[in-house]
Amino acid sequence: MAAGLALVLAFFVHEGDIYTYRFIQQMELWAYDARLRLFMPNTLDPRVIILDIDEKSLNAEGRWPWSRNKVATMVSQLFERYHVKVVAFDIAFAEPDTSSGLETLDEMADKELKDNAEFQKFLQARRPSLDYDKIFADTVGKYPVVLGFFLGGKQDRAGVLPPPVFNADSFGNYTIPHHLATGYSGNLGLLQKQAAAAGHLYPAIDFDGVTRRVPIFMRFGDGYYEALSLAVLRTYMGNLPARVKIPPPAVGNVTTIPWVQVGNIEIPLDNSISALIPYRGATGVYRYVSATDVLRGTLPPEELRDKIIIVGTSAQGLLDLRSTPVSEAYPGVEVHANLVSGFLDNSIMHRPDYVLLISVLTILVIGLPLAFMLPRLSATMSTAVTVGTMVVLVAINLYVWRQHHFVLNIAAPFLLLILLFLLNMAWGFFMETRSRRLITGLFGTYVPKELVAEMSKNPEEYSMSGESRDMTVLFSDVRDFTSISEGLTPEGLKDMMNAYLTEMTEVIQEQRGTIDKYIGDAIMAFWGAPLKDAEHATHGVEAALAMQKRIRKLDGDFIKRGWPILNIGVGLNCGEMNVGDMGSKFRRAYTVMGDAVNLGSRLEGLTKEYGVGILVSETIVKTAQGFVYREIDKVVVKGRQEGVSIYDPIGKVGEVTETTLTEIDRFHKALELYRKQRWDDAEQILKTLTAAAPDTKLYRLYLKRIEHFRNNSPGAAWNGLWVFTTK
């Protein structure tokens, strides 16, 4: 949570304009470009025409610059033949035109032919037709022509500037953030004087080198000069003035001009009195007309009627290209055309001062709740909440862009959402990994790796705390271990027991068992904790049978190593047990306790009495029914008052041979007769079984009991129970 709040604070600092992160600025610019491209109309604007000084025109009329009388003819053609509304030049005419030779003739008239009256008369008669600048100026003065001029960062000054639209003192004592020029390249004085208006050609370039806005008013000296596009608009609307209303500053004396109004058109401005360029499309949104076609009158007269003409060039070497959001090589003349179209359509995007407040509130409204909420949610819910918030954020942002032409920040809140989500996921992964390590630390030495992995998926469900569960417990012990250990060296005994315990542990864990402890040669294990196991009894029986098979597979290797062949007894019981972390303050262990556990231990001890490898309780038989069992006896073990039936699991149903099943049935018949005290009948069956399997201790045991009961009758009320007084 603290890390999330730190992220929110970092973005608050950026959006509050306290400290700006350049990479977020760049992302905001990219986001702006993406929205601009998404909503571009990509349609032709028939109102604005680019009069192109193209290769065709240069081939027909000669290299640029053309003589001013030719340019004057072109302007006259546009108004007189084609009846256009406004002509604007994306060109500055800062130097005189000397192509007519008038300057040379004047020099001759002043020096060499000073006294030649005939030459002087000829020169005066021809002067009006040779003064191309005056011809052009007179032509400009007749029509609504807008000239362009350059403002820039150099100290150069050429030509003259038009009168500023506003003077610096027009804003009183207020400070207006603006673009500042230190030099200019204007037009000849006589041209500027005759022009209906003039506008600067300076496009603002963002720090990534892309042109997204144009200063509508740019300052030079004590004056603010309008952009060519605004000058075109005002001229198109009958030389209407530009009006601004300056709101009082909230703090200090710094304020901005939010709007400039021309007639009924309001143009939104940003905090540097610039307008965002509403690009219509990458290509094909403005018609280009070759200048030579206008000069020679080859176009039909109606094609340009009432159009706004912007004179530019696409000729190689003259082409002014800009990097823009829609193209990396975009004609500069179309920048002005897009602005004029945007003014007329009222489609200039607006980024008012209170965007700062909206941006800060967005960060707080989105960031603070999620910083508190996401750490408490699951991965699925965190993803859903984050994606949902992103969708709402994008939807609102695109709505205000499309319907209200507002540019709201989206990159910063979007990035904050992503970082908060990733931080939460990383923290969740860390905590999950930590929980898995904790589970592994708690249970890794007891439980198979597969079960630990399964438990780690929901570690909160498992703990070492004590609880009561229905479980199965297993005890195993090596027969005659004392004598075996006496016949081996300490090193040999250690190696043999390591080999034996490793094999038995592997078998138990293969059946999802949990190792409780090793007690010398004995093993204690259980099923049903820490991972619940609905088939704990079945898995316990399978493990016991597998242990007996595995011990025989060790015989060959043990003989090679000079070790004795091992035999084990296994006892199994299931029932209610207490499981958990138990012990003293000095030593604790995850183990099971209870009467059911004690019975399992007693059953393991009884395997020696009956000469069988496995003994299980009647509860095991009832629970794990997929096995063939041989009933062994009904006993009362030491420490208990109640009797219990005990069984020897032979194998899985369907895997036991018919011969074995027949033998089991005959023994069960003998057992039934034995409990009815029909000693002779029972003895006869047992002797037959003993003859077939003389090594079976179980049959001999019952023959001895029959002999005992013949001499010591158990009484008529005897129910077949055999009471053990020792473990």
N, C-alpha and C positions, 0 to 999 in steps of 0.2 A: 504494500500500500504506500509506503514512504517513497519508494522509487517511482510509483505512478504519480504521486503528488509532485515530485521533483520534475517529472516530465511536463506536467500541466504548468508548473511555474516557468519552466524554460520557454514554453510556447507562449505563455502570457507575456513574458518579457519581449518576445519578438513581435507579437501582434499589437502590443501596447506601444510599439515603436521606441522602447527603452533601449534595446540593443537589437540590431538586425543581423540575422543569419543569412549569409549570401546564398547558401544552397536552398533555403526555403524560398527566398526571393526568386531564384531561378525556377523552382518548381511552380510558383504562382504564375510566372510568365508562361511556362509551358502549358499550365492549366488554362490560362486565358487564351492562348493560341488554339488549344484543342476545342474550346467552346466556340471560338470565332469560326473555325473551320466547320464545326458541326452545324451551325445555323446560317452559314453564308447562303444567300439566295441563288448564287450562280446563274443569274439571269442577266440579259443584256439591258442596260439602261439606255433607252433611245434619246434621252434628253441631252446627254453629254457626248460630244464627238471629239476624238483626238485627230487633229490635223497634223499629219505625219510628214516630217521632212525625212523621207525614207530614201533608200537606194535608187528607187525609180525616179524620185524627184531630183536627186543629185545628178543622175545620168542625163535627165532632160534639161535641167536648168543650170547646171554647173555646180562646182563645189561650194560648200558652206564656208564662211557666211555669204549669203546673197547680198546683192546691192540693196540698199534701203528702198529705192524706188520700186524694186520688184516686190519687196515685202509689202510696200504700200499698195501696189496693184492687187496683191493677194487679199489684203484687208478690204479694199474696195469691192472686190469680187464677192467676198463673203457677205457683205452687207447689201450691196446693190443688186447682185444677181441672185444670191441664195437667201437673203433676208434672215440672217442669223440674229440671235438676240444679244449675245455677248461674245467677244473674242478675248482670250487671255493668253499671254505668252509665258511659257515655262522657260524663258530665255531673258537675259538682261542685255541691254544695248548700252554698254558703258563707254565705248570708244566711238569716235566719229567714223563715218564711212567715207573713205578716200578713193573709192573705186571709180568715181566719175572723172577724176583728173582735175577737178576744180581747184584743189589746193595748189597744184603745179601751175595752173593757168594764173591764179592769183599771184603767185610768186614771180611769174614772168611779167605780169602787169605792173608789179611794184618795182621791178628792176630792169630787165632787158627791154621791155616794150612800154616803159613808163610814158614815153612821149608819143606813142603811136595811137593816135585818136581812133583810127579805124578799128584797131584791135580792142581798144577800151570799149568802144561802142558794141563790138561783137560780143565781148565778154559779158557786158551788162545785159545784153539781149538773151544770151544763153544761160546766164546764172540760174534763173528759176528752174530750168530743166536739169541742171547739173548738181544742184544742192539737194542731194538725195535725203539727207537727214531732215531738211525742212519739208521736203515732199512727204516723207513718212510722218513727221510731226503733224503737218496739216491734215493728213489723212486720219491719223489717230484722233485728232481733235474733233473730227466730224462724227465719230461713232463711239459707242460704249466699248472702249478697248481698255483692258487691264494689263498692265506691264508687271513683269516679275523682277525682283532684285534679290541679291544675296546678302545675308547677314551671317557672320561667322566669328571664329575665335582669333583670327589674325588681325594685325593692325592696319592692313591695307585699306585704302579708301579710294574708290574710283567712282566717277559719276556723281549723281546727287540722289538723295533720298526724298521720298514724298513727305508731306507733313505727317507727323505721328497722329494716330487715332486718339491717343490720350497722352497727356503729359504726366510726369511723375507726381507733380503737385495736385493732380486731379483726385488723388486718393487721400489727400490730407496727410495726417501723420501716420497713417497705417502703412505697414510694410507688407508688400505683396510678393510672395515667392514667385520667381520667374526665371526664364532663360535669358542670359545676358550675352550680348554680342559686343565684340571689341573692334570689329572692322566691318566694312561693307563693300559691295560692288553694285552700284546703282545704275541708273540710266542717264543718258545725256540730259542736260537741263531742259532743252527745248522739247524733248520727247516727254519727260516727266511732267512738264507743265501742261501739256496737251492731253495727257492720259486721263480717262475717267476715274481711274483708281490704280493703285499698285500694291502688290503684296509680296512678302518675303517668301523665298523658296526653301527655307531651312526645315528639314525634318529632324525631329528629336530621335536620337539613337539610344536605346537602352544599353545597359552594361554588357549584354550578351551580343551586341552588334546588330540587333534587329530593330527595324523601324515599326513602331506600334502607335505613335502619336505625333502630332504636329503642334508646336506652340502657336496658338491662335493669336496671342499677343506676345511679342518678343521685344525686350528692351535694348535700346542702344542710346547711350547718353542719357538725356532726360526725357526721352520719348518712348512710347510703346507703339510698335508697328504691327499691323495686322498681317495674317497669312494670306497667300494668294487665293486660297479657297474662300476665305471670308470676303475678300475684296470682290471676287467673282459673284458671290451670293448677293452682296449689297448692290452691285451694279445691275445684276439680273432683276432685282426687285425695285429698280428705279432710284439707285443711289441713296437708299435708306441708311440712316445712321446706325451704328452699333451702340447699344445701350447696355450698361452693366449696373448691377446693384450690389453694393459691398456690405455684407453683414458685419456688425461689430464683432471684434475678436473676443473669444471666450477668455483668453489669458493674454496679457501683455498687449502689444500693438500689432501682432502678426495676424493677418486674416487672408482669406482667399476670395477669388471671384468665382462663385459657383456656376453662374450662367452669363451668357451674352445673348442679347435679344436683337434680332433684326426683323422688324415688322412683327408678324405673329409667329415667327420661328424662334424657339429657344434652344440654344446650343449649350449642353452641359460641358463644363470644364473641370479639369482635375486640379490638384493643389499647386500646380505650376502653370496655371492658365493655359493648359494644352488640351486638345481634343483627341480622343482615341479614334483611330482611323477605322471606319466600318467597311472593311474589305468585302466586296461583293463576290469575289471569286478569284481563282488563280489566273485564268485566261478567258478571253472571249466575252467579257462583260462590258466592254466598250468598243464601239465601232471605230476603226482606223480608216481615215480617208487620206489618200496621197495628196500632198500639197500641190504637185504639178497639175493634178486633175482640176483643182480649184482655179489655179492660175490660167489654165487653158480653157476653162469652162466646159469640160467634157462631162461633168456630172449633171444629171437632171436637176433643174432649179428647186424642185420641191423636196429634194432629199435632205437638205440642211435647214429648211425653214424653221425658225424659232428655236434653233438648237443653241446650246452653249458650246462654244468651240475653244478647246485648249490646244495651243500650238506646241508640239514637242517633236522629238526626233527618235527614230529607231535605227538610223543609219549607223553602220559600223564605225566606231571611233567617236561618235557623237552621243551614243546611247548612254543615258544615266540609269544605272541599275542599282536597286536597293535590295537588301536582305529583309524580308518581311515574314510574317507568320504563315503566309500562303505560298510563298515561293522564295527561294534563295536568290533569284535573279529577277527582280520585279521592276518594270519600267517606272522611273521616278514620276513621270507625268501622270501616271494612273493613281499615284498617291493623292494628288490634288483632285483628280476626277472623283475618287471614292469619297473624299470629304464633301465635295459639292453635292454628290448624290445623297450622302447621309444627311446633310443639312436640309435638303428638300424633302427627304422622307421622314425627318425627325427620328432617325435611327442611330444617332450617336450614342454610344454606350456611356453610362454615367458612373463615376466613382466618387461620390460625395465625401465630404469630410467625416460624416458620421459613420462611414464604413469602418473607421478605426474602432469606434465604440461597438459596432455590430461584431467585428472580428474578435474583440476581447471577450464580449459576452458569449459568443459561440464557443470559444475555447473553454470558458468557465462552465457553461451549461452542459457541454458534452464531456469535458475532461473530468471535472470533479466527481459527478455521479459514477462514471465508469471506473475511475481510480479506486473508489470505495467498493463498487459492486463486482467488478470482474474477478478479483481474487476469491470471492465467495461463491462464484458460480462454477458449475461443471464445464468441461471443455466444450461440450455441445451447446450449452446455454450461452457461454461466452462467445462462441462463434455466431450464434443466432443473434444475440444482442448487438454485437459489433457490426455484422453485415446489415442488420436492420437499421442501425443508426447511420451507416454509410449510405444506404438507399435513401433514407429520409433527407440526409444532408445534401446529396447530389440532386434529389428531386426539387428541393426548395431552391437550391442554387440555380438550377437550370430554369425553374419557373420564373424567378425574378429577373434572370437574364433575358428570357424570351418575352415576357409580358411587360416588364417595366424598364428594360434596358439598364439594369443595375449590374455592376461588376462587384460581386462579393468574393472575399477570399475563400478558397476551397482547399488549396494544397495544404495549408497549415493544419486545419482541423482534421482533414483526411489523414494526413501523416500522423497526427497525434493519435487518432483512432488505431491506426495500424501498429504504432509503437506500443500503445497501451495493451493491445491484444497480444502482440509478440512477447512483451514483457511478462504478461500474465501466463502465456503458454510456456515461456522459458522457466518462470517461477514454478508453475505447475509441474513441469517436467523435472525440475530440480527436486521439488518436494516428493514427487512420485518416485524418483530414483532413490531419494533418501529413505522413503518408506520401504522401498524394495530392499535396500541395503539393511534396513532395520529388521525386516521380515527374515531376510537371509541370515542376519546375525542371530536372531532369536531362534529360528527353526532349522537353519541350514545343516546343523550337525545331527538333527533328529530325522528330518523329512527328506524324501527323494527330491532331487533337483527339479523334476517335472512338477511336483506339488508346490514347491517353493515358487516356481514361475507362475503357477496358477493362482496361488495365494497373493502374489504381488500385484495382481490386477485389481484387487480390492483389499488393500492392506488394512483399511480401517475395520474390517470385519474380524480381524484376528488379533489376539492379544495373549499374554501369558497369564492373565487373571484366571482364578479358579472358577469352574462351573461343573454342573452335573450333566452328563450325556450318556446316551445308549451307545456302548462301544464294545469292541472285542479286544481281549488281551491274550498275548502268547508268551509262554515261558518255554525255553529249551535248555537242555543240560547235556553235557557229554558224560556218557556212562564210564564208570571206573576211572575218573579223571585223576584221582589221587595216585593210583598205581601207575598210570601212564606218565604222570609228571615225574615220578621217582625214577623212571627209566630213561629220562632225557636230560641232556645238559640244559642249563638255563637259557643259553642262546638257542638251542634247538627247540626248546619248549616255546620260547617267544616266537620263533619263525613259524612253528606249526600252528600256534593259536592265531597269529596274524592271518595266515592263509585260510584257516577255517572260518574265522569271524568275518573276513572279507567276503567270502563266498556266501555265507548265510545272510549277511547284511544285504548283499546285492539281491538275493532272492526275496527277502522281505520288502525291500524298497521297490522291486519290480511289481509287487502286488499292492503298492500304495501304502505300505506300512510305515509307521513312525518308530524309529529306534528309541526306546526309553533309556536303557543302560546295558552295559556289559558287567556281569558280576563274576569275575574270574572266567570260567569256561561257559557260564550261563548267559543267555540273551533274554532280555525283556523287551517286548514290542507291543504296539497297540494300533488299532484302526478306529477312525472316527474323530480324530483330533490331530492337529489343529484344524485340518480340513474335514468338514463333515463328509461322511461316506455312508450312503444308504445301504450299501452291500458290504459293510465291514465284516460281517461273519463269513460271507462267501470268500472274500479276499483273504481272511485269516486262514481258512481251511486250505485254500489253494496254496498259500505260502507254506503251510505245514507239510503238505504233500510234496511240494517242490523242494523243500529243505531235505526231506528223506531221499529224494532222487539225487539231488546235488551232492549229498555226502558220499553216496556210492560212486559218483563220478570222480571223486577225489582219491579213491583207493589206489589207483595205478600210480599217480604222482607221489602219494605219501609213501608207498612201498619203495619207489625209486630213491626217495630221500632218506629211507631208513626210519621212517616214522610209523607208528602203529596205526592200524585202521580204526577209525572212530565210529562210534554209534551214539545216536542222540535220542533223547526222549523229548516230546513236545506236548505241552498242555495248552488247551484253548478253552476260553469261556467268554460269553458275552452277557451284557446286562448293564444296569445303571452303575456308572463310575464317576468319581470326582477327578477332574483333570485340570492341571494348571501348574503354575510355578510354585513349588512347595519346597520347604526345607527350613533352615535356620538362618540367622543373620550372617553366619559364617559361610554357609554353602547352600545353594538352592539348585533345583533341577525341575525341568518340565516333565511331569510324571503323572501316573494315575494311581488312585487309591480306592479302597472299598471292598466290601464282601465279595463282589464278583471277581475282583482282582485276586483276592486270597484263594478263591476256589480254583482259578486258573493255575496258580502256583502249585496247589495240592495235586491237581490232575497231572502236572508234569512229573511230580514225585511218584505217583501211582503207576506210571508207565513201566517202572522197574518191577513192580509187584506182579503185573500182568504179562510182562514180556512183550509189550507192543511198542511201536514207535510213536504213536500219537494217541492221545485221549482227549475227547471233547465232551462238553456237558450236553444235557438234553436240550438246553436253550439254543445251543449252536445247531443241533439237528433240526429243531423247529424253524430256525431262521435261515439256515443255508441248506436248502432242500435239493440242490442239484447234485448230490453226492450219494454214493452207496455207503451205508454205515453198518458196522457190526456192533450190536449191543454187547457190552462187556460185563456190566454189573450194575447193581444198585447199591450205593455206598453212602456211608456217613463219614466224611473226612474229619480229621482232627480240627477242633475249633468250631464245628457246626453241629447243630442239633437235628437239622432236617436232612433227609436222604436225597440223593440225586442219582439219576441214571447216567451212566457214562458209556461212551461209544468210541469205536475206532473207525475213522474214515478210511475207506479202502481206495476210492477213486471216484471219478466223475461218472454219473449215470451214462451208460452206453459205452464206457471204456473198460468196464470190468468183465472178465471172461465168465462164461456160463459155469465153468468148473468152480471158480471162486464163489459165484453166487450160490451154487448148490451147497458148497461147504458152509457158507454163512447161514443158509437156511437150516441145515442140519444142526449147527451149533445153537441157533436160536431155539430149535426144538428141544435140544438138550437142556438149554437154560430154562425153558418153560417147565420141563419135567422136574428139574432141580428145585425150582421155586415151589412146586407142588409137593415137594418132598418124596417124589417117586424116584428114589435113589437108584434102584436097579435099572430102570428104563433109561434114566439119564446117563448112568455109568456105561451102559452098553453103547450108546451113541458116541460118548466121549472116547471110549477105547478104540472105536472104529476110526474116529478122527485122528487120534494119537498114532494109530498104526500107519495112517496115510501121511501124517506130518509129525514124526517123532520129536522134532526140535521145537514144536510149538508149546511154549511154557504155559499158555493160557489153558490148554486142555488138561495138562498135568495138574495145574492149580485146582481146577474144579474136581478132578478125581481125588485129590487129597482132601478137599472140603467134604466130599460125599462120604469118604471114609471116616472123617471126623464127626460128621453129623449122625452117622449110623450109631456111633458110640455115645454121642452127646446130642440128643435131639434138641432142635431149636424151639420146639413147642408148636402147638397147633396154631397159635396166633402169629407165627413168624411170617413176615411179608417179603422175604428174600433179601433184606438189607444186610450188608456186611459193614461192620463198624471198625474203622481204623483208629487206633489210639496213638499212632505215631505219624509223623509227616512222611 
